[in-house]
Amino acid sequence: MGRVAIVGVGQSRFVRRHEGSIREMAFESFREALEDAGLAGKDIEASLVCSAPEYDKQRSPAGVLAEHLDLIPRPTCCVESLCSSSSMGLRLAYALVAAGLHRSVAVIGFQKMSEISSTESQERMGRGADIQWESPFGTMMPAYYAMYARAHMDRYGTRLDDLARVRVKAATYGQLNDRAVYRKPVSMEMFDDPDSRMSGKVASPLRVGDCCANADGSSCLIVAEEELARALGGKPVWILGLGAASSSVNMTGRECLTGLTVTRRAAEEAYAASGLTAKDIDVAEVHDCFTIAELMAYEDLGFAEPGQGRELLESKETYREGSIPVNVDGGLLSKGHPIGATGGSQIRAIVLQLRGEAGQMQVADPEIGLVHNIGGVGLYGNVTILGR
C-alpha cells in the first residue's frame, strides 16, 4: 500500500439559503477542488457523494451529481453517517486508493438544509435517535447536548461562562472567514444581556449562542495515490491516520455523559495508525455543533485532562497563537452546519493550514493537523490526522 494524499480541496460559501440547485451548489466546491489539484474532471476515477439523505428532496443524489459533474460512467455511491458523512467519505476514499482500485477519488459533501422547514428539520434530527425508544419523547439535538452540558457541569463544575468563551473564540475567527454564515463579533457580555439574541434560552443550560445553525453548502476533497500526488507538483497533504467508531444510539447505552466515547476510540485508532499523540498536533478542527461539544472534544482527544478543557480556553491556548489552536476558521458555530459538507469543510481548513494558505487564520508553521467530526449525538465518530 502506497501513501495517500489530499491533493485538492474546495468549498462553497456556507449560507442560510442557497438559491441554486444541489447540482449547482456541489459544482462550486468541485470546480474549486479540481483547480486546486491541477486536474480535469476526466482525471477523477470515482466519486463518493456524502449527505444525510433525510434532508434531501432528491433521492439517490450520487448519480444526479455525478452526471452533472460529468463523472459518469465512472463509479459513484452515497455515503451517510449523519454529520460525519464526508469524513467517512474520506476514509472510504483512502481505502479505495490505498487498495489500488483507483488512482484518484473525489469526496463531495453537500446539504441543502433550506429545502425543508425548520420544524421538518428538527423532526428529522429527532429521528436520528432511536425511533422506538427515544425520539417519540420529543428529544432534539439541543436537548441531547444540554444533557451532556448539565452532566459536565455537575461533575466538573463547568460554568456558563466556560461555554460562552467557546462561542467568543469562534466569532473571533468567523469574522475572518469569507465562507462562514456568521461573521459578526460576539462578546461575553452578550450572554448576560436579556436583549441579546445570544442569551436566548434553547435547552437549559444551552442558549442560542451555544448552538450552531443549519446552513446550505458543499465541500470537495480530491484524494490521490502517491505517484499521482507527486506528479501534480503541488502541496500534497498526507493522510497519516484514520480512526472511526460508533456508539449506542440510545443514551441509556452510553458509558458516560461527560464526553463522547466515539471520540476517544476514534482518536486512539488514529493516533496509533499515525504513530503520533495528542502532544504532536499543531492545529485542530473539532466538531463544535454546540459549545459543550468543543469543550468535551478537548478532553476526549487528549488535549486536556477530563474537566480541564475550560483552562485551555481561559489561557487562550486554543486560540491561533496558543499551543493547540482549535477551530481558527470559526468552527461550525460561525460557519454553520450543512450536514453532509461539514467534515469536508473541516478537512479543507486543516489542509490549508498545513500548506500555509489559511490567510488571516493561519497558524504559525504547523506540520500535523487533526480533524474531529461527529455524527448525531456521538453515534458516529471520525478522527483524521494529516501531515504536510
Secondary structure, DSSP 8 states (H G I E B T S, - for coil): ---EEEEEEEE---BS--SS-HHHHHHHHHHHHHHHHT--GGG--EEEEE--GGG-SSSSHHHHHHHHTT-TTS-EEEE--GGGHHHHHHHHHHHHHHTTS-SEEEEEEEEEGGGS-HHHHHHHHHTTS-TTTTGGGT--HHHHHHHHHHHHHHHH---HHHHHHHHHHHHHHHTT-TT-S--S---GGGGT-TTSGGG-EEETTEEGGGB--B-EEEEEEEEEEHHHHHHTTS--EEEEEEEEEE--SSGGG-S-SSS-HHHHHHHHHHHHHHT--GGG-SEEE---SBHHHHHHHHHHTTSS-TT-HHHHHHTTTTSTTSSS-B-TT-HHHHH-B-HHHHHHHHHHHHHHHHHT--GGG--SS--EEEEEEEETTTTEEEEEEEE-
